[in-house]
Amino acid sequence: MSTPLPILSLLETRVLGVLAEKQRTVPDSYPLTLNSLVSGCNQKTSRNPVLELTESQIQSAIDSLKGYSLVAESSGGRAFRYEHNIDRVLRIPSQSVILLTVLMLRGPQTAGELRIACDRMHNFADISSVEGFLDELAERPAGALAVKLARLPGARESRWAHLLSGAPAEEVAGPAGASADGAYASHDASLGEVAALKANVARLEAELALLKALVGRVCSELGISEAG
């Protein structure tokens, strides 16, 4: 008899996603200590949104996930270690676990983006293979675990989102084309990058103007004409 799937918080999906990711990317360190789990949850790369979680917050998420049997604790060595039970609890194949892992850690992704992001954990043969497993997650008899989002204006492909935290928020119309699932963080980051590039261009233009003035002054003192 299966129990209803709980609605997980962002903290819980981050912890679960990190455990599933590290199981495949750093198997020698798995199961993870609390310290390793904190580092994985607060990574600046391959995370959307980027979080700054404390040990107590992560321990609280672990305790909650243990209550759902999604995380198990062991006492190896001098510290407790933690591992996930996603495949056993949800009864899905490892490829589907990997796809959910990326969706939990990075937010909504297209099938093409998922294939690239999953590469360190599993090499999907092609995009249609990814789509096949996503369709299975969306049509799972015991309850859908993924959903295909409406295509954003101007987008060539639809993105997918996980349903472990319930139905994703509606897409927000407008130039941002972002969702409340964390895509705003990505949009904000891109705006910040554009602003930084503009600032660098302005600085370089100012330095170029100073250099031109210096060259002109030197040429004038030497009695030679400037080239160009």
Backbone hydrogen bonds in HBPLUS format (Angstrom, degrees):
<---DONOR---> <-ACCEPTOR-->    atom                        ^
c    i                          cat <-CA-CA->   ^        H-A-AA   ^      H-
h    n   atom  resd res      DA  || num        DHA   H-A  angle D-A-AA Bond
n    s   type  num  typ     dist DA aas  dist angle  dist       angle   num
A0008-LEU N   A0164-LEU O   2.83 MM 156  5.83 171.5  1.84 154.6 151.6     1
A0013-THR N   A0009-SER O   2.97 MM   4  6.27 160.3  2.01 154.3 159.3     2
A0014-ARG N   A0010-LEU O   2.92 MM   4  6.06 145.7  2.04 142.7 152.7     3
A0015-VAL N   A0011-LEU O   3.02 MM   4  6.27 162.4  2.05 149.5 153.2     4
A0016-LEU N   A0012-GLU O   2.97 MM   4  6.11 167.9  1.98 149.6 153.4     5
A0017-GLY N   A0013-THR O   2.83 MM   4  5.77 156.9  1.88 139.1 146.2     6
A0018-VAL N   A0014-ARG O   2.95 MM   4  6.10 158.4  2.00 148.6 153.9     7
A0019-LEU N   A0015-VAL O   3.08 MM   4  6.31 163.1  2.11 151.7 155.8     8
A0020-ALA N   A0016-LEU O   3.08 MM   4  6.32 161.9  2.12 149.2 154.0     9
A0021-GLU N   A0017-GLY O   2.87 MM   4  6.03 153.3  1.94 146.8 155.0    10
A0022-LYS N   A0018-VAL O   2.87 MM   4  5.97 177.4  1.87 158.0 158.8    11
A0023-GLN N   A0019-LEU O   3.10 MM   4  6.10 142.6  2.24 139.0 148.3    12
A0024-ARG N   A0021-GLU O   3.08 MM   3  5.69 140.6  2.24 111.6 120.8    13
A0025-THR N   A0021-GLU O   2.99 MM   4  6.21 152.6  2.07 148.6 157.3    14
A0026-VAL N   A0022-LYS O   2.97 MM   4  5.13 158.2  2.02 127.3 133.7    15
A0029-SER N   A0026-VAL O   2.97 MM   3  5.70 154.4  2.04 123.2 130.3    16
A0030-TYR N   A0027-PRO O   3.24 MM   3  5.05 161.2  2.28 100.8 106.3    17
A0032-LEU N   A0082-TYR O   3.00 MM  50  5.21 141.6  2.16 153.2 142.9    18
A0082-TYR N   A0032-LEU O   2.71 MM  50  5.21 149.0  1.80 138.5 148.1    19
A0037-LEU N   A0033-THR O   2.98 MM   4  6.19 152.1  2.06 147.6 156.0    20
A0038-VAL N   A0034-LEU O   2.90 MM   4  6.17 151.4  1.99 149.9 156.9    21
A0039-SER N   A0035-ASN O   3.13 MM   4  6.44 161.7  2.17 147.4 151.5    22
A0040-GLY N   A0036-SER O   2.95 MM   4  6.19 158.3  2.00 146.1 152.2    23
A0041-CYS N   A0037-LEU O   2.89 MM   4  6.06 154.5  1.96 148.1 154.9    24
A0042-ASN N   A0038-VAL O   3.04 MM   4  6.18 146.1  2.16 147.2 155.6    25
A0048-ASN N   A0105-LEU O   2.84 MM  57  6.21 154.1  1.91 151.5 152.0    26
A0058-ILE N   A0054-THR O   3.06 MM   4  6.34 163.4  2.09 154.1 158.3    27
A0059-GLN N   A0055-GLU O   2.78 MM   4  5.97 155.5  1.84 150.5 158.1    28
A0060-SER N   A0056-SER O   2.98 MM   4  6.09 150.4  2.06 140.3 147.8    29
A0061-ALA N   A0057-GLN O   3.04 MM   4  6.37 152.0  2.12 142.6 150.1    30
A0062-ILE N   A0058-ILE O   2.86 MM   4  6.13 155.1  1.92 148.2 155.4    31
A0063-ASP N   A0059-GLN O   2.95 MM   4  6.18 163.6  1.97 149.2 152.7    32
A0064-SER N   A0060-SER O   3.05 MM   4  6.29 153.0  2.13 143.4 150.6    33
A0065-LEU N   A0061-ALA O   2.91 MM   4  6.16 162.3  1.94 152.1 156.7    34
A0066-LYS N   A0062-ILE O   2.81 MM   4  6.05 149.0  1.90 153.3 162.6    35
A0067-GLY N   A0063-ASP O   3.20 MM   4  6.44 142.5  2.35 135.9 144.7    36
A0067-GLY N   A0064-SER O   3.07 MM   3  5.18 124.4  2.39  96.3 110.3    37
A0068-TYR N   A0065-LEU O   3.07 MM   3  5.13 136.8  2.26  96.5 108.5    38
A0070-LEU N   A0065-LEU O   2.98 MM   5  5.28 140.9  2.13 161.5 153.2    39
A0069-SER N   A0066-LYS O   2.99 MM   3  4.79 156.9  2.04 100.9 107.8    40
A0085-ASN N   A0070-LEU O   2.71 MM  15  4.75 143.6  1.84 135.7 132.3    41
A0072-ALA N   A0083-GLU O   2.83 MM  11  5.43 161.3  1.86 156.2 162.6    42
A0083-GLU N   A0072-ALA O   3.05 MM  11  5.43 156.4  2.10 150.7 157.2    43
A0074-SER N   A0081-ARG O   2.84 MM   7  5.19 157.8  1.88 150.1 154.6    44
A0081-ARG N   A0074-SER O   2.73 MM   7  5.19 165.7  1.75 153.7 157.3    45
A0089-VAL N   A0085-ASN O   2.90 MM   4  5.98 168.5  1.91 165.8 169.3    46
A0090-LEU N   A0086-ILE O   2.85 MM   4  5.76 166.8  1.87 154.9 159.5    47
A0091-ARG N   A0087-ASP O   2.79 MM   4  5.13 123.0  2.12 122.5 135.5    48
A0096-SER N   A0093-PRO O   3.05 MM   3  5.45 123.3  2.38 106.9 120.3    49
A0097-VAL N   A0093-PRO O   3.09 MM   4  6.48 152.9  2.17 149.6 158.1    50
A0098-ILE N   A0094-SER O   2.97 MM   4  6.24 155.9  2.03 151.1 156.6    51
A0099-LEU N   A0095-GLN O   3.09 MM   4  6.40 155.1  2.15 143.9 150.1    52
A0100-LEU N   A0096-SER O   2.97 MM   4  6.22 163.6  1.99 151.6 155.8    53
A0101-THR N   A0097-VAL O   2.84 MM   4  6.04 146.4  1.95 143.6 154.1    54
A0102-VAL N   A0098-ILE O   3.10 MM   4  6.43 159.5  2.14 152.6 154.8    55
A0103-LEU N   A0099-LEU O   3.08 MM   4  6.34 161.7  2.12 148.7 154.2    56
A0104-MET N   A0100-LEU O   2.81 MM   4  6.01 149.7  1.90 148.8 156.9    57
A0105-LEU N   A0101-THR O   3.01 MM   4  6.22 149.5  2.11 146.1 154.5    58
A0106-ARG N   A0102-VAL O   2.78 MM   4  5.69 154.4  1.84 154.1 159.9    59
A0107-GLY N   A0103-LEU O   3.02 MM   4  4.89 137.4  2.21 123.3 128.5    60
A0109-GLN N   A0160-TRP O   3.04 MM  51  5.37 144.3  2.18 142.7 149.5    61
A0160-TRP N   A0109-GLN O   2.62 MM  51  5.37 158.2  1.66 140.4 143.6    62
A0114-LEU N   A0110-THR O   2.90 MM   4  6.14 157.1  1.95 151.8 158.5    63
A0115-ARG N   A0111-ALA O   2.99 MM   4  6.22 154.4  2.06 145.8 151.9    64
A0116-ILE N   A0112-GLY O   3.30 MM   4  6.59 158.2  2.35 145.5 149.9    65
A0117-ALA N   A0113-GLU O   2.88 MM   4  6.09 168.3  1.89 154.6 158.4    66
A0118-CYS N   A0114-LEU O   2.85 MM   4  5.86 143.4  1.99 149.5 157.4    67
A0119-ASP N   A0116-ILE O   3.19 MM   3  5.36 159.4  2.24 107.6 113.9    68
A0121-MET N   A0118-CYS O   2.80 MM   3  5.41 145.5  1.91 122.8 133.8    69
A0122-HIS N   A0118-CYS O   2.76 MM   4  5.72 161.6  1.79 159.8 164.0    70
A0129-SER N   A0126-ASP O   3.18 MM   3  5.41 132.0  2.42 100.0 111.9    71
A0130-VAL N   A0126-ASP O   3.37 MM   4  6.84 153.1  2.45 143.8 150.4    72
A0131-GLU N   A0127-ILE O   2.88 MM   4  6.21 163.0  1.91 155.8 160.6    73
A0132-GLY N   A0128-SER O   2.91 MM   4  6.06 142.7  2.05 136.9 146.7    74
A0133-PHE N   A0129-SER O   3.25 MM   4  6.61 157.4  2.31 149.1 152.4    75
A0134-LEU N   A0130-VAL O   2.97 MM   4  6.24 155.5  2.03 151.1 159.0    76
A0135-ASP N   A0131-GLU O   2.83 MM   4  5.99 156.3  1.88 147.2 153.2    77
A0136-GLU N   A0132-GLY O   3.10 MM   4  6.38 150.4  2.19 139.3 147.2    78
A0137-LEU N   A0133-PHE O   2.99 MM   4  6.30 152.6  2.06 144.6 151.7    79
A0138-ALA N   A0134-LEU O   2.91 MM   4  6.19 150.1  2.00 147.4 156.1    80
A0139-GLU N   A0135-ASP O   2.90 MM   4  6.07 136.7  2.09 143.3 154.8    81
A0145-LEU N   A0137-LEU O   2.89 MM   8  5.22 164.8  1.92 135.9 140.7    82
A0143-GLY N   A0140-ARG O   2.93 MM   3  5.34 160.2  1.97 117.2 123.2    83
A0163-LEU N   A0145-LEU O   2.83 MM  18  4.83 149.8  1.92 125.6 122.3    84
A0147-VAL N   A0161-ALA O   2.88 MM  14  5.52 153.1  1.96 158.1 165.9    85
A0161-ALA N   A0147-VAL O   2.97 MM  14  5.52 156.1  2.03 153.9 161.7    86
A0149-LEU N   A0159-ARG O   2.79 MM  10  5.52 161.1  1.82 160.2 166.3    87
A0155-ALA N   A0152-LEU O   2.95 MM   3  5.29 164.0  1.98 132.2 135.3    88
A0166-GLY N   A0163-LEU O   3.05 MM   3  4.83 156.5  2.10 109.5 108.4    89
A0172-VAL N   A0178-ALA O   3.25 MM   6  5.87 160.1  2.29 148.1 154.1    90
A0177-GLY N   A0174-GLY O   3.12 MM   3  5.55 123.8  2.45 108.1 120.4    91
A0185-ALA N   A0182-GLY O   3.08 MM   3  5.43 130.7  2.34 102.6 114.2    92
A0186-SER N   A0183-ALA O   3.02 MM   3  5.03 118.4  2.42  94.7 109.8    93
A0187-HIS N   A0183-ALA O   2.95 MM   4  6.32 155.1  2.01 150.3 157.2    94
A0188-ASP N   A0184-TYR O   2.72 MM   4  5.97 165.1  1.74 157.4 161.3    95
A0189-ALA N   A0185-ALA O   2.93 MM   4  6.07 150.0  2.02 138.9 147.4    96
A0190-SER N   A0186-SER O   3.00 MM   4  6.31 150.1  2.09 144.0 151.6    97
A0191-LEU N   A0187-HIS O   2.97 MM   4  6.31 155.2  2.04 151.6 158.3    98
A0192-GLY N   A0188-ASP O   2.95 MM   4  6.21 153.6  2.02 146.3 153.7    99
A0193-GLU N   A0189-ALA O   2.92 MM   4  6.21 149.1  2.02 144.8 153.5   100
A0194-VAL N   A0190-SER O   2.98 MM   4  6.25 155.0  2.04 148.0 154.0   101
A0195-ALA N   A0191-LEU O   2.97 MM   4  6.23 160.2  2.01 148.9 154.2   102
A0196-ALA N   A0192-GLY O   2.94 MM   4  6.16 154.1  2.01 145.0 152.1   103
A0197-LEU N   A0193-GLU O   2.94 MM   4  6.19 155.4  2.00 146.7 153.3   104
A0198-LYS N   A0194-VAL O   2.93 MM   4  6.19 158.4  1.98 151.1 156.8   105
A0199-ALA N   A0195-ALA O   2.97 MM   4  6.21 154.0  2.04 145.0 152.1   106
A0200-ASN N   A0196-ALA O   2.96 MM   4  6.23 154.0  2.03 146.8 153.8   107
A0201-VAL N   A0197-LEU O   2.92 MM   4  6.19 155.8  1.98 150.1 156.5   108
A0202-ALA N   A0198-LYS O   2.95 MM   4  6.18 161.9  1.98 149.1 153.9   109
A0203-ARG N   A0199-ALA O   2.95 MM   4  6.19 154.0  2.02 144.6 152.0   110
A0204-LEU N   A0200-ASN O   2.90 MM   4  6.12 161.4  1.94 149.8 154.7   111
A0205-GLU N   A0201-VAL O   2.87 MM   4  6.07 156.3  1.93 151.2 157.8   112
A0206-ALA N   A0202-ALA O   3.03 MM   4  6.24 153.4  2.11 143.9 150.6   113
A0207-GLU N   A0203-ARG O   2.94 MM   4  6.25 157.5  1.99 149.4 155.8   114
A0208-LEU N   A0204-LEU O   2.87 MM   4  6.05 152.3  1.95 146.2 154.0   115
A0209-ALA N   A0205-GLU O   2.99 MM   4  6.21 152.8  2.06 144.0 150.8   116
A0210-LEU N   A0206-ALA O   3.07 MM   4  6.38 154.8  2.14 146.3 152.6   117
A0211-LEU N   A0207-GLU O   2.98 MM   4  6.23 156.2  2.03 146.7 153.2   118
A0212-LYS N   A0208-LEU O   2.91 MM   4  6.15 156.9  1.97 149.2 155.4   119
A0213-ALA N   A0209-ALA O   3.02 MM   4  6.24 157.5  2.07 145.6 151.5   120
A0214-LEU N   A0210-LEU O   2.93 MM   4  6.17 153.1  2.00 146.1 153.7   121
A0215-VAL N   A0211-LEU O   2.86 MM   4  6.10 161.8  1.89 152.1 156.8   122
A0216-GLY N   A0212-LYS O   2.91 MM   4  6.10 157.6  1.96 147.6 154.0   123
A0217-ARG N   A0213-ALA O   3.01 MM   4  6.22 152.7  2.09 143.6 150.5   124
A0218-VAL N   A0214-LEU O   2.97 MM   4  6.23 161.1  2.01 152.0 156.9   125
A0219-CYS N   A0215-VAL O   2.89 MM   4  6.06 164.4  1.92 151.7 156.2   126
A0220-SER N   A0216-GLY O   2.94 MM   4  6.06 151.2  2.03 140.7 148.9   127
A0221-GLU N   A0217-ARG O   3.00 MM   4  6.26 157.4  2.05 147.8 153.0   128
A0222-LEU N   A0218-VAL O   2.96 MM   4  6.20 146.2  2.07 146.2 155.8   129
A0223-GLY N   A0219-CYS O   2.91 MM   4  5.92 113.5  2.36 135.6 151.4   130
A0224-ILE N   A0219-CYS O   2.92 MM   5  5.11 159.7  1.96 148.1 150.3   131
A0223-GLY N   A0220-SER O   3.22 MM   3  5.05 147.8  2.33  94.4 103.9   132
